[in-house]
Amino acid sequence: MKKTQKNIAKTAKDLIVKPIYYHFPVVDSTNTTAKKCYDENKLKEGSIIYCSQQKKGKGRGNNAWFSSDNESLCFSIILEPLFLEASNYYQLHKLTSISLIESLESFIPEKKLQIKWPNDIYFEHKKLGGILISNTIKGSTISLSIIGVGININQEKFPKELINPVSLKEICGRKYPTENILKKIGIQFFSNYSKLIKDLNSFDSCYQKRLYKLNKKSRFIIKKKECTAIIRGVNEDGKILLEDAAKINAYAMDEVKMLIV
Ligand code: BTN
């Protein structure tokens, strides 16, 4: 079923949000800094907060996010997507992951990036980056979204406890200035954001095509039990569709964990 937009009173001018970049040398978390600056009316929609050193980076669930000073890209984007019903929140995940893939692939000759549901950017079987989105709901719509992104850019070493990290340097064999990559992502993200405002389904099919392990047998832990199932897609609520014994079930992010080969 196609999603419809309820709350579009946007003019053509409103459809274009320009990124404005704010550098902080050291922060605990760019997501926390972005939220605080927004709450204090210091930053508005379109702001991209990035840092050289992130001391307490947050990952999904209760995980911490590892980053290396000056070598990783850690940033948060402030959006006011009032046109989005809260139930459509997953469109922001699609927008972000497709924007990252499109911009990062301009540096990767093999163009092989994929999205490991729900929020990871993968190169082959390794994690290049992750996304952490926090939304504020007002009435039935999303009044504020803080979109946090961490990407491994120039690292050559990672802590042992990370299962399968990879950096752009390891993929491409050369280092990149992190700010150049951020600018590329910012332009792509806001160009795609304009598309999303016009059509909420803009990224549905490319998101589906880029899903890691789509239509392949994979191993999962569901309700504490290990099992095998086939990923058939992601539904409107952002739940993963897993086929097992010819039956397709939808699972939320906190109900299932995919095991990596
Ligand atoms: C994940 O894969 O678990 C999500 C990682 C998200 C990390 C980014 S780094 C910038 C922003 N600030 C944070 O504290 N987290 C996100």
Residues whose N, C-alpha, C, O or C-beta is under 5 A from the ligand:
A	BS01	BTN	S29 T30 N31 K56 G57 K58 G59 R60 W65 C74 F75 G130 I131 L132 G148 V149 G150
